[in-house]
Amino acid sequence: MSSVVPEGWKLLPIGDVTAFSQGIQVDVEQHHEKEDDSKVRFVRISDYTKSHEPPRYIDSSLALKGLVEKDDVVMIRYGEAGRVCRGIVGAIANNLFTIRPNSILEKEYLFQYLTSKEVSQRIGELAASSAMPAISFSSLKSINLTVPPLPEQKKIASILTSVDEVIENTQKQIDKLQDLKKATMNELLTKGIGHTEFKDSELGRIPEGWTKERLGKYVKIESGNSFQSSEFSDKGIPIVRISNIRNGKIDLSNAVFCEENKRLEKFLIANGDILLAMSGATTGKIGKYTCSFKSYLNQRVGRFKVIDETKVENEYVYQLVRSREFTENTLIDAIGGAQPNISSSQVENVVYKFPPLPEQKKIASILTSMDKTIEEKQRKLHQTQSLKKSLMQDLLTGRVRVTVN
């Protein structure tokens, strides 16, 4: 943050207005899986990550120190060093510590300040300066805080917290919609719509009227061009590489370009094309090209090309290849190698269940509608996150002053 502060504000070292308190060391054999009145939650780094480890509890007698409340500011000291978190009621482990403000600093204002972009970057630099990423109390004390009068702090914190609540609620809605989409996809791609009669197959029970076929009977995997780095330029037509396939979409924010060339026309990607990463860390990832401008297909990016439109709907193929079944069938061999790799024949030779074309279209329509709802929520989330960043820049620096009643 700037060293210039508005009139009435102060620029103070964090060590002057807060106190740090490290968590406690508890041996693994003293952990419990069940909670009762004699135990408290033992909060570890994994409780702040997506590791999905079950919670642990310890005897209250071990937790005389390290106790935290829900609104406490907690920082990770090792590993994801410098990450700022909200308190989880319990006792924190010794690789975590609390940052508690004194009487001139509002706790929620402190949290918002420490999670701002500029301060987060500074904390990250401090953590990276050691051989093993870690935050020392002495280095953290060098960070300065801009401290408005308490009434202004509370108003700023209230505004930013209200935006956080919108972000959190929107993310919860997205998570629920994604879970519903997965369940609906599994139901429709295995049981179809309204079927009461089923038959046995090597793929298990499938609805009457469905067939089981190699994907390659209806769809071929086309390969991209082998571009040389000497062909790359700063302008021209983007080249879709495996690194551009992310989260079901094509992200060209880091794209390289190539001058337009007539011999490369067969590698031009059309709107609606379904692409597959066939090598590297993103092997098996699927993305749909939805851009209005032209792009070229790079090598090791496969394009699903429907060869019999009387039998298969392109949008149904898109939903099918994003299913868990596709991932399991195509990646089972690829993941085993040091360099994951999928061949066109591997994909084309997998056998899938195919409904008649009219039912494919109905299934695809239902799932596509759900995708659009999720995408709309994600757009709202991104807009709110951008608003939060902008508000933090304005309010935490005093560039925009709040009115205190």
C-alpha positions in Angstrom: 0.0 0.0 0.0 1.1 3.6 -0.5 3.1 5.4 2.2 0.8 8.4 1.7 -2.4 8.2 3.8 -5.4 10.4 4.1 -5.7 13.0 6.8 -6.8 11.3 10.0 -5.3 7.9 9.0 -2.1 6.4 10.4 0.5 4.2 8.8 1.7 1.8 11.5 3.8 -1.4 11.5 1.6 -4.5 12.0 3.7 -5.4 15.1 2.6 -2.2 16.8 -1.1 -2.8 16.6 -1.4 -6.6 16.7 -0.1 -9.6 18.7 0.9 -13.0 17.2 0.1 -16.2 19.0 1.3 -19.6 17.7 -0.7 -22.8 17.9 0.1 -25.9 19.9 2.0 -29.1 19.2 -0.2 -32.2 19.7 1.0 -35.7 18.9 -1.0 -37.7 16.4 -1.9 -40.4 18.9 -3.7 -37.7 20.9 -6.0 -36.9 18.0 -9.6 -38.2 18.1 -12.1 -38.6 15.3 -15.2 -38.0 17.4 -16.3 -34.9 19.3 -17.8 -34.8 22.8 -18.1 -32.3 25.6 -14.5 -33.0 26.8 -12.9 -32.3 23.5 -12.3 -29.3 21.1 -11.7 -29.1 17.4 -8.0 -29.4 16.5 -7.5 -27.0 13.5 -4.8 -28.0 11.1 -3.6 -26.6 7.7 -5.7 -29.3 6.0 -8.8 -27.7 7.4 -8.1 -24.6 5.2 -7.4 -26.6 2.0 -9.5 -28.8 -0.2 -7.9 -32.0 1.1 -11.2 -33.2 2.5 -9.5 -34.8 5.5 -12.0 -35.5 8.3 -11.8 -33.1 11.3 -9.8 -34.0 14.4 -10.4 -33.3 18.1 -8.2 -33.2 21.2 -8.9 -33.2 24.9 -9.7 -29.8 26.3 -6.9 -30.1 28.7 -4.4 -30.0 25.8 -6.0 -26.8 24.4 -5.3 -24.3 27.1 -3.3 -22.4 24.5 -4.0 -21.9 20.8 -7.7 -21.4 21.2 -9.4 -19.4 18.4 -12.8 -18.0 17.7 -14.7 -17.8 14.5 -13.8 -14.2 13.7 -10.1 -14.6 14.5 -7.5 -13.9 11.9 -5.4 -16.9 11.3 -2.3 -17.2 9.1 -0.5 -20.3 7.8 3.1 -20.3 8.9 4.6 -23.2 6.8 3.6 -24.8 3.5 1.1 -22.4 2.1 3.0 -19.8 4.1 1.3 -16.4 4.5 -2.1 -17.5 3.5 -4.7 -15.6 5.6 -7.8 -17.5 6.9 -10.7 -16.9 9.1 -10.8 -18.7 12.4 -12.4 -22.1 12.9 -13.6 -22.5 16.5 -11.1 -24.8 18.3 -7.3 -24.9 19.0 -4.9 -24.3 16.1 -1.8 -26.4 15.4 1.7 -25.0 15.7 2.1 -24.4 12.0 -0.7 -21.8 12.3 -0.9 -18.6 14.3 -3.4 -15.9 15.2 -3.0 -12.2 14.5 -5.1 -10.3 17.1 -5.5 -6.5 16.9 -5.3 -4.1 19.8 -8.0 -1.6 20.7 -7.3 0.8 17.8 -7.8 -1.9 15.1 -11.0 -3.6 14.0 -10.5 -7.4 13.5 -12.5 -7.6 10.3 -10.7 -4.6 8.9 -7.4 -6.3 9.7 -8.6 -9.5 7.8 -9.6 -7.5 4.7 -6.3 -5.5 4.7 -4.2 -8.7 4.9 -6.1 -10.3 2.1 -5.7 -7.4 -0.3 -3.7 -8.0 -3.4 -0.7 -5.8 -2.6 -0.3 -7.0 1.0 -0.8 -10.7 0.0 2.0 -10.3 -2.6 4.3 -8.7 0.0 3.6 -11.5 2.5 4.3 -14.0 -0.3 7.6 -12.4 -1.0 8.6 -12.6 2.7 7.6 -16.3 2.8 9.6 -17.1 -0.4 12.8 -15.4 1.0 13.6 -18.5 3.2 14.9 -21.9 1.9 11.6 -23.5 2.9 8.6 -21.2 2.4 7.8 -19.9 5.9 6.6 -16.7 7.6 8.6 -15.5 10.6 7.1 -13.1 13.1 10.0 -10.7 12.8 9.5 -10.4 9.0 5.8 -10.0 9.2 6.2 -7.2 11.7 7.8 -5.1 8.9 4.5 -4.8 7.1 2.8 -1.5 7.5 -1.0 -1.1 7.9 -3.0 1.9 6.9 -5.2 2.5 9.9 -8.3 4.8 9.6 -10.3 5.9 12.7 -12.3 2.9 14.2 -15.7 4.1 12.8 -14.3 4.2 9.3 -12.6 0.9 9.7 -15.9 -0.7 10.7 -17.7 0.8 7.7 -15.0 -0.3 5.3 -15.0 -3.8 6.8 -18.8 -4.0 6.6 -18.9 -3.1 2.9 -16.2 -5.6 2.0 -17.7 -8.3 4.2 -21.1 -7.9 2.5 -19.4 -8.4 -0.9 -17.6 -11.5 0.5 -21.0 -12.9 1.5 -22.3 -12.5 -2.0 -19.2 -14.3 -3.3 -19.5 -17.1 -0.8 -23.3 -17.6 -1.5 -22.7 -17.5 -5.3 -20.0 -20.1 -5.0 -22.2 -22.4 -2.9 -24.9 -22.1 -5.6 -22.4 -23.0 -8.2 -21.2 -26.0 -6.2 -24.8 -27.3 -5.8 -25.6 -26.8 -9.4 -22.4 -28.7 -10.5 -23.3 -31.6 -8.1 -26.8 -31.6 -9.6 -25.4 -31.6 -13.1 -23.1 -34.6 -12.4 -26.0 -36.6 -10.9 -28.3 -35.6 -13.8 -25.6 -36.5 -16.4 -25.0 -39.9 -14.8 -28.8 -40.6 -14.8 -29.5 -39.5 -18.4 -26.4 -41.0 -20.0 -27.1 -44.4 -18.4 -30.9 -44.6 -18.1 -32.1 -42.0 -20.6 -35.5 -40.3 -20.4 -38.6 -42.1 -19.2 -37.6 -45.6 -20.0 -39.3 -48.6 -18.3 -37.8 -51.4 -20.3 -34.1 -52.3 -20.2 -31.8 -54.9 -21.6 -28.5 -56.5 -20.6 -25.3 -55.5 -22.4 -21.6 -55.7 -21.8 -21.9 -52.2 -20.5 -24.6 -53.2 -18.0 -28.3 -52.6 -18.2 -29.3 -50.1 -21.0 -32.7 -48.9 -22.2 -34.4 -50.8 -25.0 -33.7 -49.0 -28.3 -30.2 -48.0 -27.3 -27.1 -49.5 -28.9 -23.6 -49.9 -27.8 -21.0 -48.9 -30.4 -17.4 -47.9 -30.7 -17.2 -44.1 -30.5 -15.1 -44.3 -33.7 -18.1 -45.6 -35.7 -19.7 -42.2 -35.5 -16.9 -39.8 -34.4 -13.2 -39.5 -35.5 -10.4 -37.7 -33.7 -8.6 -35.3 -36.0 -5.1 -34.2 -35.1 -3.7 -30.6 -35.3 -0.7 -29.2 -37.1 2.8 -29.6 -35.9 3.8 -25.9 -35.7 7.4 -24.9 -35.3 8.3 -22.2 -32.8 9.8 -20.2 -35.6 6.2 -19.9 -37.0 4.9 -18.2 -33.9 4.3 -14.5 -34.0 2.8 -11.7 -31.9 -0.3 -11.3 -34.2 -2.3 -13.3 -36.7 -4.5 -16.3 -35.9 -4.3 -17.9 -32.4 -3.1 -21.5 -32.0 -5.0 -23.7 -29.6 -2.5 -25.8 -27.6 -3.1 -28.3 -24.9 -2.4 -25.7 -22.3 -5.4 -23.6 -23.6 -7.9 -26.3 -22.7 -9.3 -25.5 -19.2 -12.4 -26.3 -17.2 -14.5 -27.3 -20.2 -13.6 -24.2 -22.2 -10.8 -22.8 -24.4 -8.8 -20.1 -22.7 -6.7 -18.1 -25.1 -5.3 -15.6 -22.7 -1.8 -17.1 -23.1 -2.2 -18.0 -26.8 0.6 -17.8 -29.4 -0.2 -16.7 -32.9 0.6 -17.7 -36.5 0.3 -15.7 -39.7 -2.6 -16.9 -41.8 -1.6 -19.6 -44.3 -3.8 -21.3 -46.9 -2.2 -24.7 -46.4 -3.4 -24.6 -42.8 -7.1 -24.2 -43.6 -7.9 -27.8 -42.7 -6.6 -27.0 -39.2 -9.0 -24.1 -38.7 -11.3 -24.6 -35.7 -15.0 -23.9 -36.0 -17.4 -22.5 -33.4 -18.8 -25.5 -31.4 -15.8 -27.8 -32.1 -15.0 -30.2 -29.2 -11.3 -30.4 -28.4 -9.3 -32.9 -26.3 -5.9 -32.5 -24.7 -4.0 -35.6 -25.7 -0.7 -35.1 -23.8 0.9 -33.5 -20.7 -0.6 -32.5 -17.4 -4.0 -31.7 -18.9 -4.4 -35.1 -20.7 -8.0 -36.0 -21.1 -9.3 -32.4 -20.5 -12.2 -31.4 -22.8 -13.0 -27.9 -24.1 -15.6 -26.5 -26.5 -14.5 -23.8 -28.9 -17.0 -20.9 -28.6 -15.0 -18.0 -30.1 -16.3 -16.0 -33.1 -12.8 -15.6 -34.6 -10.7 -18.2 -36.3 -8.0 -20.3 -34.6 -5.6 -23.1 -35.6 -5.5 -26.6 -34.1 -2.1 -27.5 -32.7 -0.6 -31.0 -32.5 -1.6 -33.2 -29.6 -4.9 -31.4 -29.5 -7.6 -33.7 -30.9 -10.9 -32.5 -32.5 -14.0 -34.7 -32.3 -15.4 -34.8 -35.8 -18.9 -36.3 -36.2 -18.9 -38.4 -39.4 -22.6 -39.5 -39.3 -24.9 -36.7 -38.2 -28.0 -39.0 -38.8 -26.8 -41.1 -35.8 -25.0 -38.8 -33.5 -25.6 -35.2 -32.2 -22.5 -33.1 -31.7 -23.8 -31.6 -28.4 -24.5 -35.1 -27.1 -20.9 -36.1 -27.9 -19.8 -33.0 -25.9 -21.8 -34.1 -22.9 -20.7 -37.8 -23.3 -17.0 -37.0 -23.4 -17.3 -34.8 -20.3 -18.8 -37.7 -18.3 -17.0 -39.7 -15.6 -17.3 -42.7 -17.9 -15.3 -41.1 -20.6 -12.6 -40.0 -18.2 -12.2 -43.5 -16.7 -12.2 -45.2 -20.1 -9.7 -42.9 -21.8 -7.3 -42.1 -19.0 -6.9 -45.6 -17.5 -3.9 -46.3 -19.7 -2.6 -42.8 -20.1 -2.1 -41.9 -16.5 0.2 -44.8 -15.9 3.1 -43.3 -17.8 5.5 -40.6 -16.7 4.2 -38.5 -19.6 0.4 -39.0 -19.9 -0.5 -39.5 -23.5 -3.7 -40.5 -25.4 -3.9 -41.7 -29.0 -6.8 -41.2 -31.4 -7.4 -45.0 -31.6 -7.6 -45.2 -27.8 -10.5 -42.8 -27.8 -12.2 -44.1 -30.9 -12.1 -47.7 -29.7 -13.9 -47.2 -26.5 -17.5 -48.5 -26.5 -20.3 -46.3 -25.4 -24.1 -46.4 -25.1 -26.0 -44.5 -27.8 -29.7 -43.5 -27.6 -31.6 -42.8 -30.8 -30.9 -39.4 -32.3 -34.1 -37.7 -31.0 -33.3 -38.8 -27.4 -29.7 -37.7 -27.8 -31.0 -34.2 -28.6 -33.3 -34.1 -25.6 -30.6 -35.3 -23.3 -28.1 -32.8 -24.7 -30.7 -30.0 -24.4 -31.3 -30.7 -20.7 -27.6 -30.8 -19.9 -26.7 -27.8 -22.0 -29.4 -25.8 -20.2 -27.8 -26.7 -16.9 -24.4 -25.7 -18.2 -25.8 -22.3 -19.2 -27.2 -21.8 -15.7 -23.8 -22.7 -14.1 -22.0 -20.4 -16.5 -24.3 -17.5 -15.7 -23.6 -18.0 -12.0 -19.9 -18.2 -12.7 -20.1 -14.9 -14.6 -21.8 -13.3 -11.7 -19.1 -14.7 -9.4 -16.3 -13.3 -11.5 -18.0 -9.9 -11.7 -18.4 -9.8 -7.9 -14.8 -10.8 -7.4 -13.7 -8.0 -9.7 -15.9 -5.6 -7.8 -14.3 -6.7 -4.5 -10.8 -6.1 -5.8 -11.7 -2.7 -7.0 -13.4 -1.8 -3.7 -10.3 -3.0 -1.8 -8.0 -0.8 -3.8 -10.3 2.2 -3.2 -11.4 1.8 0.4 -8.2 0.4 2.0 -6.1 3.2 0.6 -8.6 5.9 1.4 -8.8 6.8 -2.3 -12.5 6.6 -1.8 -13.7 7.7 1.6 -16.7 6.2 3.3 -19.4 8.2 5.1 -19.8 7.3 8.7 -23.2 8.0 10.2 
